[in-house]
Amino acid sequence: MNAFKLSASIAVALALAACSPSSETASTDAPVTSAANTAPAEGIDVANAPADEFMAAIAHHCGQAFEGRIVTNEPAPTTPDAFEGQRLVMHVRGCDDPTRELKVPFHVGDDHSRTWVLTRTDTGVRLKHDHRHEDGSEDAVTMYGGDTTSAGTAQRQEFPVDAESIATFEREGLNASVTNTWAMEIEPDQRFVYELSRPGGRMFQVEFDLTRPVELPPTPWGHE
């Protein structure tokens, strides 16, 4: 992977510049902000630069959508897989405050139920999976994920499953998921990877081509 480095100040400026008006509707674009107003809000750990750089790298693509493909799915599924054979598209939106939160819908064919929510915390980054039904109501398994437990890098952040998510999985009988770790990797203008792994060899990865923006997909279910 080609490494890249951004200073924390450049990363914040990049995040804000990337979210200036584009083909996305005004409701999903960040307003233009002067340099005097780019300081992180109170409570943000500005010393943890990799988290800021990671968020800025994704925000660089605000208002754009990209097609992906499954690059790893092990062990091979023995039953029909919801992702195989479907068009996979990510859309970077929800960029009103990109240094604090980003929303990235993950469209699987005609299924627009999934949105990745990335939130900058005091200690790193939180990933949650917002799952909705077509009528906008919440799925029984939603807002699961976890927080980073290490600084990570500007290119990669890992999210071990949190206690709230474990409780949800156990309640719904999804016991295999209680050991989940999610990860995301990004090389701006090159590639983005979404990853799910578990002990014992489970590995699922979708890689998105950031060199070729595609037509914007529909609004994800339950969002404006």
Secondary structure, 3 states (H helix, E strand, C coil): CCCCCCCHHHHHHHHHHHCCCCCCCHHHCCCCCCHHHCCCCCCCCCCCHHHHHHHHHHHCCCCCEEEEEEEEEECCCCCCCCCCCCCEEEECECCCCCCCEEEEEEEECCEEEEEEEEEECCCCEEEEEEEECCCCCECCCCCEEEECCCCCCCCEEEEECCHHHHHHHHHCCCHHHHHCEEEEEEECCCEEEEEEEECCCEEEEEEEEEEEEECCCCCCCCCC
